[in-house]
């Protein structure tokens, strides 16, 4: 406690009748910390695949530290502001899950998606980073549900800039901050996940293997078994020895077939005109001659191209690949005119 002015966390603790000093409930045991570290290694693999796809950069996540305590303690080295979002988790477990990053991390991720060199976190940057955060949190909660073998549903708030005095999550008492270093093209940045200590402990409790029940030491007597000698069955302890590395989420989908369609053009016709179609009728399309054709995967536009002929077969030479942000936002001039 400070000798002069109490922090807001200290005031809250005093009003709630709790101790300001750390106690066992404010920290994770070595077993709990190991379980959470393993969980975040799995979350980091999924986050890496998502960011690599969204930004077209070489990105990797690595867990850096786990810090638990009151808000003043876990934020003292985080700088002045974070850009992030908080998910309220409901289902068989309930809690809050904040995911955010300092402004320099946000700019490093958002600028390639905007094809810009912004030096300040504008509303446009926050809007783009919202897409990133939403994908990452959804991935986190999906993996949590799988590993905890329970149903969890996230409800996301609005991605915004959190100043140092703002509350990250709707929780009282101690918080737990998991910092992950994010390597982007050789440079190191940081991402933070923040939740209540109680929620993190509940997760760790489920993920931590429970000690096996003690085995009976005495075998049934021959008399009790009707004169038949009986001994407990002995089994060799099974230890997994597979060295196969787990595939990331994207690798699991590489052999999934997708429907690819090349669209020459579109038009709108009345029912009368459609009924009058016959051999020799001409249907005029909205697309001009010489404009690129659309390449769609499962009805989603992913590229533009030009029609060519190879060995008497029609083919398409790709001339432009649509970026993830152009698919999210209706970018102009993809066909030399407004809109997709």
C-alpha positions in Angstrom: 0.0 0.0 0.0 1.3 3.5 -0.7 2.2 5.8 2.2 0.2 8.7 0.8 -2.5 8.2 -1.8 -4.5 4.9 -2.2 -5.1 3.6 -5.7 -8.6 2.9 -6.9 -8.0 -0.8 -6.6 -6.9 -0.4 -3.0 -10.0 1.7 -2.2 -12.2 -1.0 -3.8 -10.4 -3.7 -1.8 -10.9 -1.8 1.5 -14.6 -1.1 0.7 -15.1 -4.8 0.0 -13.4 -5.8 3.2 -10.6 -7.7 1.4 -6.9 -7.6 2.0 -4.8 -5.4 -0.2 -1.8 -7.6 0.0 -1.5 -10.6 -2.3 -2.7 -14.0 -1.0 -2.9 -17.5 -2.3 -6.1 -16.7 -4.2 -4.3 -14.0 -6.2 -1.8 -16.3 -7.7 -1.6 -19.5 -9.7 0.0 -22.6 -8.4 2.8 -24.2 -10.5 0.4 -26.8 -11.8 -2.2 -24.2 -12.7 0.4 -22.0 -14.4 1.6 -25.0 -16.5 -1.9 -25.8 -17.6 -2.6 -22.2 -18.6 0.8 -22.0 -20.5 -0.1 -25.1 -22.5 -3.5 -23.7 -23.3 -2.1 -20.5 -24.6 0.5 -22.3 -26.7 -2.5 -23.9 -28.5 -4.3 -20.5 -28.7 -1.1 -19.0 -30.1 -1.0 -21.5 -32.9 -4.5 -20.7 -33.9 -3.9 -16.9 -33.6 -0.8 -17.2 -35.8 -2.8 -18.9 -38.6 -5.6 -16.2 -38.5 -3.2 -13.3 -38.5 -1.0 -14.8 -41.3 -4.1 -15.1 -43.4 -5.5 -11.6 -42.6 -2.3 -9.6 -42.9 -0.2 -11.6 -45.4 2.7 -11.2 -43.0 5.0 -13.7 -41.3 3.6 -13.7 -37.7 4.1 -16.0 -34.7 2.9 -16.0 -31.1 4.9 -17.1 -28.0 3.7 -16.9 -24.4 5.8 -14.5 -22.4 4.5 -14.1 -18.9 1.6 -14.7 -16.6 0.9 -12.1 -13.9 -1.9 -12.0 -11.4 -3.0 -9.3 -8.9 -5.0 -6.2 -8.6 -5.5 -4.0 -11.7 -2.8 -1.5 -10.6 -0.2 -4.3 -10.4 -0.9 -5.9 -13.8 -1.1 -2.6 -15.7 1.9 -0.7 -14.3 4.2 -1.9 -17.2 1.6 -1.9 -20.0 1.8 1.8 -21.1 -1.0 4.3 -21.3 -3.5 2.7 -23.6 -4.6 -0.6 -25.2 -6.9 -1.2 -28.1 -9.0 -4.3 -27.5 -12.4 -5.9 -26.9 -14.0 -7.8 -24.1 -16.1 -11.0 -24.6 -18.7 -12.0 -22.0 -18.6 -15.8 -21.9 -21.7 -17.7 -21.0 -22.6 -21.4 -21.0 -21.5 -24.1 -18.5 -18.9 -21.6 -17.3 -19.2 -17.8 -17.2 -16.6 -15.1 -17.2 -15.0 -12.2 -19.1 -12.2 -12.5 -21.7 -10.3 -9.3 -22.7 -7.9 -9.4 -25.7 -6.0 -6.2 -26.6 -2.7 -4.8 -27.7 -0.7 -1.5 -27.4 -1.0 1.0 -30.2 2.3 0.1 -31.8 1.1 -3.5 -32.1 -2.2 -2.4 -33.5 -0.6 -0.2 -36.2 1.8 -3.0 -37.2 -1.1 -5.4 -37.8 -3.6 -2.9 -39.3 -1.4 -0.9 -41.7 -0.8 -3.8 -44.1 -4.5 -4.6 -44.1 -5.3 -0.9 -45.0 -2.3 -0.7 -47.3 -1.3 2.4 -45.4 1.4 3.8 -43.1 -0.6 5.3 -40.3 1.2 6.5 -37.3 -1.9 7.1 -35.1 -4.7 4.8 -34.2 -7.6 6.4 -36.1 -11.2 5.3 -36.1 -10.4 3.4 -39.4 -7.6 1.6 -37.7 -9.8 0.6 -34.8 -12.4 -0.6 -37.3 -9.9 -2.9 -39.0 -8.4 -4.1 -35.7 -12.0 -5.0 -34.6 -12.1 -7.6 -37.4 -8.8 -9.0 -36.1 -9.9 -9.1 -32.5 -13.3 -10.6 -33.3 -11.6 -13.5 -35.2 -9.0 -14.1 -32.5 -11.5 -14.1 -29.6 -13.9 -16.4 -31.5 -11.0 -18.7 -32.1 -9.9 -18.6 -28.4 -13.4 -19.4 -27.1 -13.8 -22.3 -29.7 -10.5 -23.9 -28.5 -11.5 -23.3 -24.8 -14.8 -25.1 -25.5 -13.0 -28.0 -27.1 -10.4 -28.4 -24.4 -12.8 -27.9 -21.5 -15.3 -30.2 -23.2 -18.1 -27.8 -22.5 -20.3 -25.3 -24.5 -19.1 -21.7 -24.2 -20.7 -18.7 -26.1 -18.9 -15.3 -26.4 -20.8 -12.0 -26.7 -18.3 -9.4 -27.9 -18.4 -5.7 -26.9 -17.1 -2.9 -29.1 -13.4 -2.7 -29.9 -12.1 0.6 -28.5 -9.2 2.3 -26.9 -8.9 1.6 -23.2 -7.0 4.2 -21.2 -5.1 3.2 -18.2 -8.0 4.1 -15.9 -10.6 2.1 -17.8 -11.9 -1.3 -16.6 -11.0 -4.1 -19.0 -13.5 -6.6 -17.8 -16.6 -6.5 -15.5 -15.0 -8.2 -12.5 -14.0 -7.3 -9.0 -10.9 -8.4 -7.2 -7.7 -9.8 -8.7 -7.1 -10.2 -12.4 -4.8 -12.4 -14.4 -2.8 -11.1 -17.4 -1.3 -13.4 -19.9 1.2 -11.6 -22.1 2.2 -13.1 -25.5 5.1 -11.9 -27.6 4.0 -11.6 -31.3 6.9 -11.7 -33.8 6.1 -9.8 -37.0 8.7 -10.0 -39.7 11.4 -10.3 -37.1 10.2 -7.5 -34.8 8.7 -8.2 -31.4 5.4 -6.8 -30.2 3.0 -7.8 -27.4 -0.6 -9.0 -27.0 -2.5 -9.2 -23.7 -5.3 -11.5 -22.5 -6.9 -10.4 -19.2 -9.5 -12.3 -17.2 -10.4 -12.7 -13.5 -8.1 -14.9 -11.4 -11.2 -17.0 -10.5 -12.1 -17.7 -14.1 -8.5 -18.6 -15.0 -8.3 -20.9 -11.9 -11.5 -22.7 -13.0 -10.0 -23.3 -16.4 -6.8 -24.6 -15.0 -8.6 -26.9 -12.6 -10.4 -28.6 -15.5 -7.3 -28.8 -17.6 -5.1 -30.2 -14.8 -5.1 -34.0 -14.7 -6.6 -35.3 -11.4 -4.6 -37.7 -9.3 -5.8 -41.3 -9.8 -7.8 -43.0 -7.0 -5.6 -45.3 -4.8 -5.8 -48.9 -5.8 -7.0 -51.5 -3.3 -4.0 -53.1 -1.6 -5.5 -56.4 -0.6 -6.7 -59.1 -2.9 -9.9 -61.0 -2.2 -9.3 -64.1 -0.1 -9.8 -67.5 -1.6 -12.6 -68.2 0.9 -14.5 -65.1 0.0 -14.2 -66.0 -3.7 -15.6 -69.5 -3.1 -12.3 -71.2 -3.0 -10.9 -69.6 -6.2 -7.7 -67.8 -6.0 -8.1 -64.2 -7.3 -5.6 -61.5 -7.8 -6.0 -58.0 -9.2 -5.2 -57.7 -12.9 -1.9 -55.9 -13.5 -1.5 -53.6 -16.5 1.6 -52.0 -17.8 1.5 -48.2 -17.4 0.7 -46.7 -20.8 2.8 -43.7 -21.9 2.1 -42.0 -25.2 5.3 -42.0 -27.3 4.0 -40.4 -30.5 6.3 -37.6 -31.8 3.9 -36.4 -34.4 3.5 -32.6 -34.2 -0.1 -31.4 -34.1 -1.2 -29.7 -37.3 -2.4 -26.1 -37.1 -6.0 -25.4 -37.9 -5.4 -24.4 -41.5 -3.4 -27.5 -42.3 -6.4 -29.6 -41.2 -8.5 -28.0 -44.0 -6.0 -28.3 -46.9 -7.7 -31.3 -48.5 -11.3 -30.0 -48.2 -12.8 -29.7 -51.7 -14.2 -26.3 -52.6 -16.5 -25.3 -55.5 -14.7 -22.8 -57.9 -16.9 -20.8 -60.3 -15.8 -18.4 -63.0 -18.5 -15.8 -63.7 -18.5 -14.1 -67.1 -21.2 -11.6 -66.0 -24.7 -11.0 -64.8 -27.9 -9.3 -65.8 -31.5 -8.8 -64.7 -34.5 -9.9 -66.8 -38.2 -9.8 -66.4 -40.2 -13.0 -66.4 -41.6 -12.1 -69.8 -38.1 -11.7 -71.3 -37.0 -15.1 -69.8 -40.1 -16.8 -71.2 -39.3 -15.4 -74.7 -35.8 -16.9 -74.7 -35.2 -19.3 -77.5 -32.5 -20.6 -79.8 -30.6 -17.7 -81.2 -31.6 -15.3 -78.4 -28.9 -13.0 -77.2 -28.6 -12.2 -73.4 -26.7 -8.9 -72.9 -24.6 -8.9 -69.7 -23.9 -5.9 -67.5 -20.1 -6.4 -67.8 -18.3 -4.6 -70.6 -16.1 -6.4 -73.2 -12.5 -6.8 -72.0 -13.4 -6.6 -68.3 -11.9 -9.3 -66.1 -14.1 -12.2 -65.1 -14.8 -13.1 -61.5 -13.3 -16.1 -59.8 -15.5 -17.3 -56.9 -14.9 -20.0 -54.3 -18.2 -21.1 -52.6 -19.8 -18.0 -54.1 -17.2 -15.7 -52.5 -15.2 -13.5 -54.8 -11.5 -14.3 -54.3 -9.8 -13.2 -57.6 -10.2 -11.5 -61.0 -8.9 -12.9 -64.2 -9.0 -13.1 -68.0 -10.2 -15.9 -70.2 -7.6 -17.9 -72.2 -7.7 -21.1 -74.2 -5.3 -23.9 -73.3 -5.4 -27.1 -75.5 -8.9 -26.3 -76.6 -10.1 -25.8 -73.0 -11.3 -22.5 -71.6 -9.1 -21.4 -68.7 -8.6 -18.3 -66.6 -5.4 -16.4 -66.0 -5.6 -14.8 -62.5 -4.8 -11.1 -62.8 -5.7 -9.9 -59.3 -6.2 -11.7 -56.0 -8.8 -10.0 -53.7 -7.3 -9.2 -50.3 -9.2 -10.2 -47.1 -9.9 -6.5 -46.4 -11.4 -6.0 -49.9 -13.7 -8.9 -49.2 -14.7 -7.5 -45.9 -15.1 -3.9 -47.0 -16.6 -3.1 -50.5 -13.6 -1.6 -52.1 -14.0 0.4 -55.2 -12.5 0.1 -58.7 -11.9 -3.7 -58.6 -13.4 -3.8 -62.1 -12.4 -0.2 -63.1 -15.7 1.1 -61.7 -17.3 1.4 -58.2 -17.7 -1.7 -56.1 -17.2 -5.4 -56.4 
